[in-house]
Amino acid sequence: MKAFAALYRALDATTSSLGKQAALQAYLAQATPRDAAWAVYFLAGGKPRQIVPVKLLRELAQQAAGLPEWLFIECYEAVGDLAETISLLLPAPDAPVDMGLATWLETHLLPLRGQTTQAQSEALLAQWRMLEAADRLVYFKLITGAFRVGVSRLQVTQALAAHAALDPKRVAQRLMGYTHIGARPDTADFQALIAPESDSEQQRATSGQPYPFFLAHPYNEPLPSMPDTLGPVAGWQVEWKWDGIRAQVVRRAGQAWVWSRGEELVSDRFPELMTMAQALPDGTVLDGEIVVWREGRVQPFAELQKRIGRKTLSARLLKELPVVLLAYDLLEWQGRDLRAEPLSARQPLLDALLQQTGHPQLLPSPRLQAPDWAGLARQREAARSMGVEGMMIKALDSHYGVGRTKASGVWWKWKIDPLSIDAVLIYAQRGHGRRASLYSDYTFAVWDGEPGAPERRLVPFAKAYSGLTDAEMARVDAIIRKTTIESFGPVRSVKPTLVFELGFEGIARSSRHKSGIAVRFPRMLRWREDKPVDEADTLDNLRALLPAAS
C-alpha cells in the first residue's frame, strides 16, 4: 500500500504528462506483479462494488476521532471529501504494518463485503490501527469507491507498453475488459498484459475480447474555414452522431459477445442483439451504436435509459423498447483484423455483410451526401428534430486507431449548438480534488409560474459543475457563503440571487424528477450577471424545448 500511496501522491502533484509517465514507469519497475495487477486496475478506471456502507464509515470515523457529530460534519464540509476527512481525523496508528496493495485488498478489504455490521466495524477499526497516516487517503478512496487521480487510461497504456517493450495498441487491446466491475486481477492477469506477443494472440480466433474503441475529436471551427482545414468533402465520410451506447459486437468460435465502450460486457442486457450476433459469420467484429428503434426511427436516449436501469428485462419491456445496432464499421472479417485498412476499404465489406445478414436488429448508419460543407451544414440543422447530437466526420483514408488519437487518421465530431435555458442557483456543494475548498457543484431551478402568479416557486431540474473560470468560481463561492440559508450535511441551500445560462445536449420527460424533465450533460455556458432572478426561465420554457414526439 505504501508504494501505491506514494504513486497516488506523485500523480496528483503534477500536471506534466512526462512527470506522470515517469511516476507510472517507476512504480511498475519496482512493484510485485500481484500489486501491479491491482494498481493498473484502479488507475485504468476499475471500481469494485461498494465494500461497506458509507454511513458506517462515517459513524466509525466520528467515534474513532472522538468528535461530536456536528464537529465531524463541520470538518467534512471544510475538507469537502469524505476519504480525506476521515484520513485526517483518525488518531495515529498504534500498530502500523507495511502490507502490499494486493494483500490489503484481498485479505482485508474485499472480504468485508456481505459481513455483518458488527464484523465490519471490528475489522475496520483494527485496519485503521495498522494504517500508516500517509497511506490512509488512498485506502479510504478505495473503500468508498471514490478513487480517481489525474491520469488517463491512455497514459497507463503507454506506461505498460514502455515497461514491457510492447506496441501500445497491443496493450490497449489486452486491457479491454480488465477493469470489469467483477474483476479480481492477479499476477497472471498482469503478466498477460505485459507478455511478449504470441502467434495465437495475433489470430484471436476464439477470444471474445473486443478492440479498443477509436474516438473522435471535437470540431469547433466555423463553417467558412472548413474547406481550408478539412479540404474537399469528397475526402470524408459523414454520418449522424447518434445518442445511444457505443458498442462492439464480437462473433468468434461459435460464440457472441456485446461490449460497451465503457468495457462492460452487456450481452445479457440486449438479448435481441445476441440473437443478431449469432447470425453473423465467425470471425466478425462490428462497431456501432445501440439505440432504441421504434416506428422506423431512433428514439431519445431517455428511452434507452429505461432499459439500462432495469435489473430484469420483461417480455413487455423488450417489446416496448426494442433495440438495434446501427453499424458504423467492420473491424474484423473472416478472422482478419481490418483496423490497418483505410475506412474506404472497410466500408464496402461492411455494406456487403449487412446485405448478406439482413437481420432486423442490424442496420446501417446512414452516410450523408452533399456537394460541399455548406450543404452538410444545412442537413445538420435537422439534427435536433431527429434526436441526434450532430455529425461524425471521418477521413476516408483513416485507419481504426486506439482512443482519441490522430496517429491513424482523424475522426471529428461536429456537434450542434446545445439547448440552453436561464436558471437560478439554489443549492451548492463543495467539489473534489483541487476544488475541495470551493462550492463548485450546483443545483439549478426554473420558475413554476409566470411573474406575479400566486405561489410562484423555483423547481430544481439540473446539476452542473463545469463551465466557469477559476476566478468566476471563487466569486460564486464567496456569494454562496454570504447567502446560505441552511445546511444539509455538505449541501447548502442559498438565497436565490444568481442566474446562469445552462447548456445541455438533450431533454426528455422524466417521472423521477420534480420538474418532470431530465436534461443530458448540463453545464454552465455563462454567468448571467445582467439578468434578475425574477426573469429567469420557467418550467414552460423548459417544456417548450422537448421534442415534438414527447
C-alpha positions in Angstrom: 0.0 0.0 0.0 2.9 2.3 0.8 4.3 2.3 -2.7 0.8 2.7 -4.3 0.0 5.6 -2.0 3.3 7.3 -3.0 2.4 6.8 -6.7 -1.0 8.4 -6.0 0.7 11.4 -4.4 3.2 11.7 -7.3 0.4 11.6 -9.9 -1.7 14.1 -8.0 1.2 16.5 -7.6 2.0 17.1 -11.3 0.1 18.1 -14.4 3.1 17.2 -16.6 2.5 14.2 -18.9 6.2 13.3 -18.8 6.1 13.5 -15.0 3.1 11.2 -14.8 4.8 8.7 -17.2 7.9 8.8 -15.1 6.0 8.1 -11.9 4.0 5.2 -13.5 7.0 3.6 -15.0 9.0 3.9 -11.8 6.1 2.2 -9.9 5.8 -0.7 -12.4 9.6 -1.2 -12.3 9.6 -2.0 -8.6 6.1 -3.3 -7.8 5.3 -7.0 -7.5 3.1 -8.4 -10.3 0.4 -9.0 -7.8 0.4 -5.4 -6.5 0.8 -4.1 -10.1 -2.3 -6.1 -11.2 -4.5 -4.1 -8.8 -2.7 -0.8 -9.4 -3.4 -1.0 -13.1 -7.0 -2.0 -12.4 -7.6 1.2 -10.4 -5.5 3.6 -12.5 -7.2 2.4 -15.7 -10.7 3.1 -14.2 -11.7 0.0 -12.4 -14.1 0.3 -9.5 -15.1 -2.7 -7.4 -18.6 -2.9 -5.9 -19.1 -0.9 -2.7 -17.4 -2.7 0.1 -19.0 -1.3 3.2 -21.8 1.3 3.6 -20.6 4.9 3.7 -22.8 5.6 6.6 -21.0 3.0 8.7 -17.6 4.6 7.7 -18.8 8.0 8.9 -20.1 6.7 12.2 -17.0 4.7 13.0 -14.6 7.5 12.0 -16.5 10.0 14.1 -16.2 7.7 17.1 -12.6 6.8 16.5 -11.7 10.5 16.2 -13.6 11.3 19.4 -15.7 14.1 17.8 -19.4 15.0 18.3 -21.4 14.6 15.1 -21.7 18.4 14.5 -18.0 18.8 14.6 -17.4 15.9 12.2 -19.9 17.4 9.8 -18.1 20.8 10.0 -14.8 19.1 9.3 -16.3 17.3 6.3 -17.7 20.5 5.0 -14.4 22.2 5.4 -12.5 19.5 3.6 -15.1 18.6 1.0 -14.1 15.0 0.6 -15.1 12.1 2.9 -12.0 10.0 2.4 -9.7 12.9 3.0 -11.7 14.0 6.1 -11.5 10.6 7.7 -7.8 10.1 6.9 -7.1 13.5 8.6 -9.2 12.9 11.7 -8.2 9.4 12.7 -5.7 9.1 15.6 -2.1 8.0 14.8 -1.8 4.2 14.2 -0.7 2.1 17.2 0.5 -0.9 15.3 1.5 0.2 11.7 2.0 -2.7 9.3 3.6 -2.5 5.8 1.5 -4.6 3.5 1.2 -4.6 -0.3 -1.8 -3.3 -2.1 -3.0 -6.8 -3.1 -2.8 -8.1 0.4 -4.8 -5.1 1.7 -7.5 -5.7 -0.9 -7.7 -9.4 -1.0 -7.1 -10.2 2.7 -8.6 -7.2 4.5 -11.0 -5.1 2.3 -12.9 -7.3 -0.2 -13.8 -9.9 2.3 -15.7 -7.3 4.3 -18.5 -7.2 1.7 -21.5 -9.0 2.9 -20.4 -9.4 6.5 -22.5 -8.3 9.4 -22.3 -4.7 10.6 -20.6 -5.8 13.8 -18.0 -7.8 11.9 -17.3 -4.9 9.5 -17.0 -2.5 12.4 -14.5 -4.6 14.3 -12.4 -5.3 11.2 -12.3 -1.6 10.1 -11.2 -0.3 13.4 -8.4 -2.9 13.5 -7.3 -2.0 10.0 -7.2 1.7 10.8 -4.8 1.0 13.7 -2.5 -0.7 11.2 -2.5 2.0 8.5 0.3 4.5 8.3 -1.0 8.0 8.2 0.5 8.6 4.7 -1.4 5.6 3.3 -4.8 6.4 4.7 -6.1 8.7 1.9 -5.7 6.0 -0.8 -7.2 3.3 1.5 -10.3 5.4 2.0 -10.5 6.4 -1.6 -10.5 2.7 -2.5 -13.0 1.6 0.2 -15.5 4.4 -0.7 -15.3 3.9 -4.4 -14.1 7.4 -4.9 -10.6 6.6 -6.2 -9.6 8.9 -9.1 -6.4 10.6 -9.9 -5.2 12.8 -12.8 -4.0 10.0 -15.1 -5.8 8.7 -18.2 -6.2 5.2 -19.4 -4.0 6.1 -22.4 -1.2 7.1 -20.1 -1.5 3.8 -18.2 -1.4 2.0 -21.5 1.7 3.9 -22.6 3.5 3.2 -19.3 2.7 -0.5 -19.6 3.9 -0.6 -23.2 7.2 1.1 -22.2 7.6 -1.2 -19.3 7.2 -4.3 -21.4 8.6 -3.0 -24.7 5.3 -3.6 -26.5 3.3 -1.8 -29.1 0.8 0.4 -27.1 -2.0 -0.8 -29.4 -1.5 -4.3 -28.3 -1.5 -3.3 -24.6 -4.7 -1.3 -25.2 -6.3 -4.4 -26.7 -5.3 -6.6 -23.8 -6.7 -4.0 -21.3 -10.2 -4.3 -22.8 -12.3 -6.0 -20.1 -9.6 -5.8 -17.5 -11.5 -3.2 -15.4 -14.8 -5.0 -15.4 -16.7 -4.4 -12.2 -16.5 -8.0 -11.1 -12.8 -8.4 -11.9 -10.3 -9.7 -9.4 -6.9 -9.1 -11.1 -4.0 -11.3 -10.1 -0.4 -12.0 -11.0 -1.4 -14.0 -14.1 -3.6 -11.2 -15.4 -0.8 -8.6 -15.0 1.7 -10.9 -16.7 -0.7 -11.4 -19.5 -0.8 -7.6 -20.0 3.0 -7.4 -20.4 3.8 -10.8 -22.0 5.6 -10.9 -25.4 3.2 -11.1 -28.3 2.3 -14.7 -29.5 1.1 -16.2 -32.7 -2.1 -17.3 -31.0 -2.8 -13.8 -29.8 -2.4 -12.5 -33.3 -5.0 -14.9 -34.6 -7.6 -14.1 -31.8 -9.7 -16.9 -33.3 -11.6 -17.9 -30.1 -11.3 -14.8 -27.9 -14.4 -12.7 -27.0 -12.2 -9.7 -26.5 -13.2 -6.5 -28.4 -10.8 -4.0 -29.9 -10.1 -0.7 -28.2 -12.5 1.9 -29.5 -11.4 4.7 -31.8 -12.7 8.1 -30.6 -13.3 11.4 -32.3 -12.0 14.9 -31.6 -14.5 17.8 -31.3 -14.6 20.1 -34.3 -15.4 23.6 -33.4 -14.2 25.7 -36.3 -16.6 28.0 -38.2 -18.2 26.8 -41.4 -16.2 29.2 -43.8 -12.9 27.7 -42.6 -13.9 24.0 -43.2 -12.6 23.8 -46.8 -9.2 25.1 -45.6 -8.9 23.0 -42.5 -10.6 19.8 -43.8 -10.2 20.0 -47.6 -13.0 18.8 -50.0 -16.0 16.9 -48.8 -15.1 14.1 -51.1 -12.3 13.0 -48.8 -14.6 12.4 -45.9 -17.4 10.1 -44.8 -20.2 11.8 -42.9 -22.7 10.2 -40.6 -25.2 11.3 -37.9 -23.8 11.3 -34.4 -26.4 9.0 -32.7 -27.1 9.4 -29.0 -27.0 5.8 -27.8 -24.5 3.4 -26.4 -21.3 2.8 -28.5 -20.7 -0.9 -28.7 -18.8 -3.7 -30.4 -20.4 -7.0 -31.4 -17.9 -9.8 -31.4 -18.6 -13.2 -33.1 -15.9 -15.9 -32.8 -15.7 -19.7 -32.5 -19.5 -20.1 -32.4 -20.0 -17.6 -29.6 -21.0 -14.0 -29.4 -20.4 -11.0 -27.1 -21.6 -7.5 -26.9 -19.3 -4.9 -25.3 -19.9 -1.3 -24.4 -17.4 1.5 -24.9 -17.0 1.5 -21.1 -15.6 -2.0 -21.4 -18.6 -3.6 -19.8 -19.9 -6.9 -21.2 -23.6 -6.1 -21.8 -24.6 -9.2 -23.7 -27.3 -10.1 -21.1 -28.8 -6.6 -21.3 -29.6 -6.9 -25.0 -30.8 -10.4 -25.8 -32.1 -9.3 -29.3 -28.6 -8.2 -30.2 -27.2 -11.5 -29.0 -29.7 -13.2 -31.4 -28.4 -11.0 -34.2 -24.8 -11.6 -33.3 -25.4 -15.4 -33.6 -26.4 -14.8 -37.2 -23.1 -13.2 -38.1 -20.3 -15.2 -39.7 -17.5 -16.4 -37.4 -14.5 -14.0 -37.2 -16.6 -10.8 -37.3 -16.4 -7.7 -35.1 -18.7 -4.8 -35.7 -18.5 -1.2 -34.2 -21.8 0.6 -33.9 -24.4 2.3 -31.7 -27.1 0.6 -29.6 -30.3 2.7 -29.9 -34.0 2.1 -29.2 -35.6 1.8 -32.6 -39.4 2.2 -32.9 -41.7 3.4 -35.7 -38.8 3.4 -38.1 -36.6 5.8 -36.3 -34.2 6.3 -33.4 -35.8 7.1 -30.0 -34.4 9.5 -27.4 -31.7 8.3 -25.1 -34.1 8.5 -22.2 -35.9 5.5 -23.7 -32.7 3.5 -23.7 -32.1 4.5 -20.1 -35.3 2.8 -19.1 -33.7 -0.5 -20.2 -30.3 0.2 -18.7 -31.8 0.9 -15.3 -33.8 -2.4 -15.1 -32.4 -5.4 -13.2 -34.7 -7.7 -15.2 -36.0 -7.4 -18.7 -39.6 -8.4 -19.1 -41.1 -9.5 -22.4 -43.2 -6.4 -22.3 -40.2 -4.1 -21.9 -38.4 -5.8 -24.7 -41.4 -5.3 -26.9 -41.9 -1.6 -25.9 -38.2 -0.7 -26.1 -36.7 -2.8 -28.9 -33.0 -2.0 -29.7 -30.9 -2.2 -32.9 -27.2 -1.8 -33.6 -26.6 1.0 -36.1 -23.4 -0.3 -37.7 -20.5 2.2 -38.2 -17.6 0.0 -39.1 -16.3 -3.5 -39.7 -13.2 -4.2 -37.6 -12.7 -7.9 -38.2 -13.8 -10.0 -41.2 -13.3 -13.7 -41.6 -10.9 -13.6 -38.6 -8.7 -10.9 -40.2 -8.1 -7.6 -38.3 -9.1 -4.8 -40.7 -8.1 -1.9 -38.5 -5.0 -1.1 -40.5 -7.1 -0.9 -43.7 -8.4 2.6 -44.7 -12.0 3.4 -43.9 -12.7 3.5 -47.7 -11.7 -0.3 -47.9 -13.6 -1.3 -44.7 -16.9 0.2 -45.7 -17.7 -1.9 -48.9 -17.0 -5.0 -46.8 -19.4 -3.7 -44.1 -22.1 -3.0 -46.7 -21.8 -6.5 -48.1 -22.0 -8.0 -44.7 -25.2 -6.1 -43.8 -26.8 -7.1 -47.1 -25.8 -10.7 -46.5 -27.1 -10.8 -42.9 -30.3 -8.9 -43.4 -31.2 -9.1 -39.7 -33.8 -6.6 -38.4 -31.6 -5.7 -35.4 -28.6 -4.8 -37.5 -29.0 -1.6 -39.6 -26.5 0.6 -41.4 -25.8 4.0 -40.0 -26.8 6.2 -43.0 -24.0 8.1 -44.7 -24.8 11.7 -45.7 -24.0 13.2 -49.0 -23.6 16.9 -50.1 -21.6 18.7 -52.7 -19.8 20.9 -50.1 -19.6 21.7 -46.4 -22.3 24.3 -46.7 -24.7 21.6 -47.9 -23.8 19.3 -45.0 -24.3 22.3 -42.6 -27.9 22.7 -44.0 -28.6 19.0 -43.3 -27.1 19.4 -39.8 -29.8 21.8 -38.9 -32.2 18.9 -38.8 -30.2 17.1 -36.2 -32.2 18.3 -33.2 -35.5 17.2 -34.6 -34.0 13.8 -35.3 -32.7 13.5 -31.7 -29.1 13.3 -32.8 -26.1 15.3 -31.5 -24.7 16.4 -34.8 -22.4 14.7 -37.3 -19.4 12.4 -37.4 -16.8 13.3 -40.0 -14.3 10.5 -40.8 -11.4 10.7 -43.1 -11.8 8.1 -45.8 -8.1 7.2 -45.6 -8.1 6.9 -41.8 -7.3 3.6 -40.1 -9.2 2.5 -37.0 -7.0 3.8 -34.2 -6.9 3.4 -30.4 -8.6 6.0 -28.2 -8.6 9.7 -29.1 -5.5 9.9 -31.4 -4.6 11.4 -34.7 -1.9 9.0 -35.5 -4.2 6.7 -37.5 -6.1 9.5 -39.3 -8.7 11.8 -38.0 -12.3 11.4 -36.9 -14.2 14.6 -35.9 -17.5 15.1 -34.0 -19.3 18.2 -35.4 -21.9 18.7 -32.8 -24.9 21.1 -32.9 -25.1 24.0 -30.5 -26.5 23.0 -27.1 -30.0 23.7 -26.0 -30.0 26.4 -23.3 -32.1 27.9 -20.5 -31.5 30.6 -17.9 -31.7 29.0 -14.5 -31.3 30.0 -10.8 -28.7 28.5 -8.5 -30.5 27.2 -5.3 -28.1 24.6 -3.8 -24.3 24.3 -3.6 -21.9 21.6 -2.5 -18.1 21.6 -2.3 -16.2 20.0 -5.1 -13.4 17.4 -5.1 -9.6 17.5 -5.5 -8.3 21.0 -6.0 -11.9 22.3 -5.7 -12.4 20.6 -2.3 -12.4 24.0 -0.5 -14.8 25.7 -3.0 -18.5 25.4 -3.5 -18.4 24.4 -7.1 -21.2 21.8 -7.6 -24.5 23.5 -8.1 -28.2 22.6 -8.4 -30.3 24.8 -10.7 -34.0 25.6 -10.8 -36.5 27.3 -13.1 -39.7 29.1 -12.1 -43.0 27.2 -12.0 -45.4 30.1 -12.9 -45.1 33.5 -14.6 -44.1 36.7 -12.8 -46.8 37.8 -10.4 -48.5 34.4 -10.4 -49.7 33.2 -6.9 -47.5 30.6 -5.3 -44.8 31.0 -7.9 -41.8 28.8 -6.9 -38.5 27.6 -8.1 -38.3 23.9 -9.2 -34.9 22.2 -9.4 -34.2 20.4 -12.7 -30.4 20.0 -13.2 -27.0 19.8 -11.5 -23.8 21.2 -13.1 -20.2 21.9 -12.0 -18.3 22.8 -15.2 -18.2 25.9 -17.3 -16.8 28.6 -15.0 -13.3 30.0 -14.9 -11.4 29.7 -11.6 -11.9 33.4 -11.0 -15.7 33.2 -11.5 -15.9 30.2 -9.3 -14.1 32.0 -6.5 -16.6 34.8 -6.8 -19.6 32.5 -6.8 -18.1 30.6 -3.8 -17.9 33.9 -1.8 -21.5 34.7 -2.6 -22.7 31.3 -1.6 -21.1 31.7 1.8 -22.8 35.0 2.3 -26.2 33.9 1.1 -26.5 30.5 2.8 -30.0 29.9 4.2 -29.3 26.5 5.8 -27.1 23.5 5.5 -27.9 19.8 4.9 -24.7 17.9 5.6 -22.3 19.0 2.8 -25.1 20.8 0.9 -26.0 24.5 1.3 -29.3 26.0 0.5 -28.8 29.6 -0.7 -30.9 32.6 -1.3 -31.8 32.8 -5.0 -29.5 35.6 -6.3 -27.5 34.1 -9.1 -28.7 33.3 -12.7 -26.7 31.2 -15.2 -27.3 30.1 -18.7 -27.2 26.3 -18.8 -26.4 24.3 -21.9 -27.4 20.7 -22.4 -27.3 18.2 -25.3 -30.8 16.6 -24.9 -34.0 16.9 -23.0 -36.8 14.4 -22.1 -39.7 13.9 -19.8 -38.9 12.1 -16.6 -41.2 10.8 -13.8 -38.1 10.6 -11.4 -37.5 14.4 -11.3 -39.6 17.0 -9.5 -39.7 19.1 -12.6 -40.8 16.2 -14.8 -37.8 17.0 -17.0 -34.4 15.4 -17.4 -31.6 17.1 -19.3 -28.4 15.4 -20.7 -24.9 16.7 -20.0 -25.8 20.0 -18.4 -23.0 22.6 -17.9 -22.8 26.4 -17.3 -22.4 28.4 -20.5 -22.1 31.8 -18.8 -23.0 33.7 -15.7 -25.9 36.0 -16.4 -25.0 38.9 -14.1 -27.1 41.1 -16.3 -30.3 39.1 -15.5 -32.5 39.5 -12.4 -33.6 36.3 -10.8 -37.3 37.0 -11.5 -36.5 37.0 -15.2 -35.0 33.5 -15.2 -36.8 31.0 -17.4 -39.9 29.0 -16.5 -40.9 25.4 -16.5 -43.0 26.1 -19.5 -39.9 27.5 -21.3 -38.1 24.2 -20.4 -41.0 22.1 -21.7 -41.1 24.0 -24.9 -37.6 22.5 -25.7 -39.0 19.0 -25.5 -39.1 17.1 -28.9 -42.5 17.2 -30.5 -42.9 13.4 -30.0 -42.6 13.9 -26.2 
